């Protein structure tokens, strides 16, 4: 029998995953019956063995892929497409090689001005309001309207501010190939933050960096998240990093042992567990670290 997630039920969670099933075409199912919630302002780390579906889960939360069954709710609305208020940071940076660091950081703002604040060339009103629904907004309508109506000069000022905050203003005119991996990742983070996201998804963003750079960027990311009250979902292979980043840790263990796949996304029952983290309690952390290592060893 699969281990079930400990559902922490909150009022109006930022993210609610309900009985999620998913499989890539022609491949065995990754998820079956996956359910969990992420509270507003919470930082959740996601760990699991290679092939357990960590990056696929992030693609689903970003709206880049659709579940075969079940649903994902963000701010109470079913996710049907990429959401302007969700930032995504990838391990490989995703920078345009022919654009300068400054132009890469400004890219998201330019795309938003083209497509409109809801991504559909629509008027500057929350999508839920246009559907005749009354959402419970994370930000005031006035703040949402200001963000939606931000002009090109205002976007430029935001770009410059984040270039400075991330410590890359001095190399803003350089090409991505001419700067370090840490600087490229800082640019990728700045590009997301320019859009003032309320949710940020990070897929092993520091895995390819040296230890000192990884620690610096991780600390800066957590500092900015706390300042702005963002919800963070952070995928990592490292148990130590998960313990630093996550208020809670979602462990994906893959399909249940002995479950035969028929190719249908709901044919497999996903084994997954949620662990509460206590960063200041070293004894609890030591026990959690041992439990995660044991679970990952059994799953591999």
Wavefront OBJ file of the C-alpha trace (Angstrom):
o trace
v 0.000 0.000 0.000
v 1.405 3.412 -0.888
v 2.416 5.842 1.808
v 0.022 8.736 1.709
v 1.040 12.362 2.017
v 0.229 14.106 5.250
v -2.202 16.677 3.908
v -1.827 19.992 5.679
v -5.154 21.625 5.002
v -4.957 25.394 4.937
v -7.435 28.120 4.169
v -6.978 29.061 0.518
v -3.644 27.279 -0.127
v -1.431 28.716 -2.829
v -1.246 25.310 -4.556
v -3.532 22.294 -4.191
v -2.724 19.075 -6.058
v -5.670 16.681 -6.129
v -5.375 13.003 -7.187
v -2.827 13.866 -9.865
v -1.959 11.299 -12.541
v 0.533 11.833 -15.333
v 2.608 9.897 -17.860
v 4.752 10.941 -20.791
v 3.594 9.430 -24.113
v 4.841 5.868 -24.492
v 6.328 5.804 -20.995
v 5.331 4.244 -17.695
v 3.178 6.426 -15.426
v 5.041 8.782 -13.139
v 2.165 9.702 -10.842
v -1.061 8.130 -9.733
v -3.201 9.641 -6.994
v -0.695 12.295 -5.930
v -2.271 14.860 -3.560
v -0.759 17.610 -1.458
v -1.096 21.318 -0.667
v 1.399 24.152 -0.425
v 0.424 26.976 1.905
v 0.841 30.620 0.945
v 4.365 31.740 1.704
v 5.546 28.189 2.360
v 8.792 26.773 1.025
v 8.447 23.149 -0.062
v 11.433 21.073 -1.162
v 10.882 18.096 -3.485
v 13.347 15.200 -3.436
v 13.390 11.766 -4.999
v 15.502 9.319 -6.931
v 16.256 9.954 -10.602
v 13.177 9.215 -12.681
v 10.730 9.715 -9.821
v 9.087 12.650 -11.589
v 10.464 15.702 -9.784
v 10.970 17.827 -12.893
v 7.745 16.546 -14.436
v 5.855 17.640 -11.331
v 7.346 21.115 -11.652
v 6.302 21.278 -15.329
v 2.752 20.408 -14.252
v 2.762 23.067 -11.509
v 4.004 25.599 -14.069
v 1.119 24.779 -16.427
v 3.512 23.574 -19.135
v 2.002 20.073 -19.062
v -1.521 18.855 -18.336
v -2.379 15.982 -15.992
v -3.998 12.841 -17.381
v -6.324 12.826 -14.375
v -6.849 14.897 -11.278
v -6.231 18.620 -11.151
v -3.988 21.390 -9.865
v -5.515 24.465 -8.240
v -3.576 27.705 -7.880
v -5.260 30.399 -5.783
v -8.416 28.283 -6.000
v -8.461 28.306 -9.817
v -7.825 25.148 -11.834
v -4.541 25.483 -13.679
v -5.051 25.168 -17.423
v -2.044 27.020 -18.849
v 1.108 28.839 -17.742
v 0.267 31.492 -15.185
v 1.782 35.019 -15.301
v 2.129 35.095 -11.514
v 4.315 31.972 -11.404
v 8.065 32.246 -11.932
v 10.134 29.307 -13.188
v 13.904 28.941 -12.769
v 15.648 26.023 -14.486
v 18.997 24.366 -13.904
v 20.277 25.341 -17.360
v 19.337 29.023 -16.912
v 17.255 29.254 -20.096
v 19.003 32.448 -21.211
v 18.990 33.563 -24.850
v 22.629 33.352 -26.007
v 22.206 36.238 -28.486
v 20.837 38.641 -25.849
v 22.773 40.482 -23.169
v 22.272 39.749 -19.487
v 20.146 42.914 -19.179
v 17.974 41.949 -22.159
v 17.523 38.433 -20.780
v 16.399 39.806 -17.416
v 13.968 42.140 -19.197
v 12.541 39.415 -21.450
v 9.642 38.381 -19.217
v 8.477 41.965 -18.791
v 8.526 42.482 -22.563
v 6.500 39.309 -23.117
v 3.969 40.427 -20.501
v 3.516 43.811 -22.155
v 2.839 42.033 -25.451
v 0.376 39.422 -24.182
v -1.248 41.434 -21.426
v -1.217 40.842 -17.674
v -3.201 37.593 -17.892
v -1.260 36.239 -20.865
v -4.214 36.464 -23.271
v -4.018 39.978 -24.698
v -6.857 40.796 -22.300
v -7.653 43.952 -20.313
v -5.756 44.534 -17.049
v -8.161 42.627 -14.784
v -7.613 39.330 -12.964
v -8.705 36.395 -15.095
v -11.046 35.084 -12.400
v -12.898 38.414 -12.324
v -13.348 38.303 -16.089
v -14.907 34.864 -15.683
v -17.460 36.360 -13.332
v -15.843 34.809 -10.273
v -14.689 36.571 -7.149
v -11.211 35.393 -6.192
v -9.489 35.883 -2.865
v -6.527 37.863 -4.200
v -3.097 37.515 -2.701
v -2.536 41.180 -3.441
v -4.940 44.061 -3.349
v -6.774 44.902 -6.601
v -4.948 48.222 -6.583
v -1.547 46.527 -6.475
v -2.565 44.057 -9.181
v -3.749 46.926 -11.353
v -0.493 48.813 -10.842
v 1.495 45.734 -11.819
v -0.716 45.132 -14.858
v -0.453 48.714 -16.048
v 3.288 49.036 -15.514
v 4.865 50.945 -18.376
v 8.053 50.183 -20.258
v 10.064 52.763 -18.221
v 8.741 51.204 -15.005
v 9.758 47.762 -16.232
v 13.196 49.153 -17.048
v 13.553 50.480 -13.511
v 12.506 47.095 -12.107
v 15.087 45.364 -14.319
v 17.847 47.673 -13.115
v 16.799 47.207 -9.490
v 16.945 43.415 -9.729
v 20.225 43.468 -11.639
v 21.665 45.414 -8.722
v 20.026 43.266 -6.033
v 21.337 40.060 -7.617
v 24.805 41.586 -7.972
v 25.003 41.423 -11.769
v 24.560 45.085 -12.702
v 28.267 45.321 -13.540
v 27.992 42.614 -16.229
v 24.538 43.610 -17.535
v 25.895 44.350 -21.010
v 27.744 41.040 -21.356
v 26.657 37.972 -23.317
v 25.700 34.876 -21.294
v 28.655 32.952 -22.724
v 31.029 35.532 -21.266
v 29.945 35.267 -17.631
v 30.143 32.535 -14.992
v 27.512 29.890 -14.316
v 26.594 31.587 -11.057
v 26.093 34.909 -12.821
v 23.910 33.255 -15.462
v 21.768 31.708 -12.740
v 21.486 35.082 -10.998
v 20.203 36.491 -14.293
v 17.629 33.684 -14.568
v 16.404 34.411 -11.029
v 16.265 38.158 -11.711
v 14.228 37.542 -14.878
v 11.566 35.790 -12.787
v 11.596 38.361 -9.986
v 11.074 41.291 -12.352
v 7.545 39.935 -12.896
v 6.748 40.085 -9.144
v 5.638 36.437 -8.898
v 3.709 35.158 -5.910
v 4.859 31.580 -6.661
v 8.337 30.597 -7.773
v 9.267 27.114 -9.013
v 12.940 26.127 -9.072
v 14.241 22.961 -10.748
v 17.649 22.092 -9.274
v 18.753 25.676 -9.907
v 22.146 25.401 -8.196
v 23.121 21.820 -9.031
v 25.853 22.748 -11.526
v 27.460 25.439 -9.363
v 30.413 25.173 -7.017
v 29.651 24.845 -3.317
v 30.432 28.445 -2.329
v 28.349 29.904 -5.168
v 25.530 27.474 -4.432
v 25.424 28.496 -0.769
v 25.439 32.216 -1.624
v 22.639 31.932 -4.182
v 20.564 29.662 -1.975
v 20.801 32.107 0.942
v 19.913 35.036 -1.311
v 16.939 33.161 -2.771
v 15.558 32.348 0.672
v 16.109 35.916 1.830
v 14.170 37.351 -1.118
v 11.421 34.745 -0.733
v 10.955 35.706 2.919
v 10.959 39.428 2.135
v 8.308 39.142 -0.545
v 6.210 36.360 0.983
v 6.507 34.164 -2.095
v 5.522 30.510 -2.195
v 8.491 28.369 -3.222
v 8.598 24.840 -4.648
v 12.231 23.751 -4.907
v 13.328 20.525 -6.624
v 16.685 19.123 -5.561
v 18.658 15.874 -5.508
v 20.372 16.901 -2.288
v 18.860 15.929 1.061
v 21.043 18.517 2.803
v 19.757 21.242 0.479
v 16.158 20.102 0.989
v 16.630 20.413 4.749
v 17.929 23.967 4.348
v 15.273 25.131 1.899
v 12.069 23.334 2.838
v 9.563 24.122 5.554
v 8.268 20.738 4.444
v 9.829 18.110 2.206
v 7.900 16.090 -0.367
v 9.576 12.757 -1.044
v 8.643 11.063 -4.317
v 9.361 7.347 -4.151
v 7.932 6.321 -7.515
v 5.321 3.653 -8.276
v 4.337 1.070 -5.716
v 6.414 -2.081 -5.774
v 4.784 -4.820 -7.808
v 2.445 -2.465 -9.628
v 2.198 -3.333 -13.302
v 1.897 -0.479 -15.735
v -0.663 -0.733 -18.506
v 0.343 2.592 -20.019
v -2.572 4.424 -18.427
v -1.561 7.310 -16.182
v -3.806 6.112 -13.373
v -2.568 2.528 -13.450
v 0.159 3.121 -10.870
v -0.211 4.251 -7.304
v 2.447 6.763 -6.402
v 4.398 6.339 -3.213
v 5.057 9.701 -1.639
v 5.504 11.174 1.792
v 5.566 14.649 3.307
v 7.961 15.450 6.111
v 7.705 18.496 8.369
v 11.081 20.192 8.780
v 12.418 21.955 11.889
v 15.513 23.847 10.742
v 16.397 24.980 14.275
v 16.004 21.552 15.853
v 19.177 19.615 15.112
v 17.887 16.347 16.597
v 14.777 16.472 14.419
v 16.877 17.340 11.385
v 19.216 14.443 12.027
v 16.298 12.023 12.285
v 14.665 13.445 9.162
v 17.911 13.206 7.242
v 18.270 9.542 8.177
v 14.650 8.826 7.210
v 15.051 10.529 3.825
v 18.265 8.667 3.096
v 16.674 5.353 4.013
v 13.626 6.059 1.862
v 15.694 7.144 -1.131
v 17.938 4.107 -0.747
v 14.908 1.799 -0.733
v 13.432 3.541 -3.792
v 16.588 3.367 -5.902
l 1 2 3 4 5 6 7 8 9 10 11 12 13 14 15 16 17 18 19 20 21 22 23 24 25 26 27 28 29 30 31 32 33 34 35 36 37 38 39 40 41 42 43 44 45 46 47 48 49 50 51 52 53 54 55 56 57 58 59 60 61 62 63 64 65 66 67 68 69 70 71 72 73 74 75 76 77 78 79 80 81 82 83 84 85 86 87 88 89 90 91 92 93 94 95 96 97 98 99 100 101 102 103 104 105 106 107 108 109 110 111 112 113 114 115 116 117 118 119 120 121 122 123 124 125 126 127 128 129 130 131 132 133 134 135 136 137 138 139 140 141 142 143 144 145 146 147 148 149 150 151 152 153 154 155 156 157 158 159 160 161 162 163 164 165 166 167 168 169 170 171 172 173 174 175 176 177 178 179 180 181 182 183 184 185 186 187 188 189 190 191 192 193 194 195 196 197 198 199 200 201 202 203 204 205 206 207 208 209 210 211 212 213 214 215 216 217 218 219 220 221 222 223 224 225 226 227 228 229 230 231 232 233 234 235 236 237 238 239 240 241 242 243 244 245 246 247 248 249 250 251 252 253 254 255 256 257 258 259 260 261 262 263 264 265 266 267 268 269 270 271 272 273 274 275 276 277 278 279 280 281 282 283 284 285 286 287 288 289 290 291 292 293 294 295 296 297 298 299 300
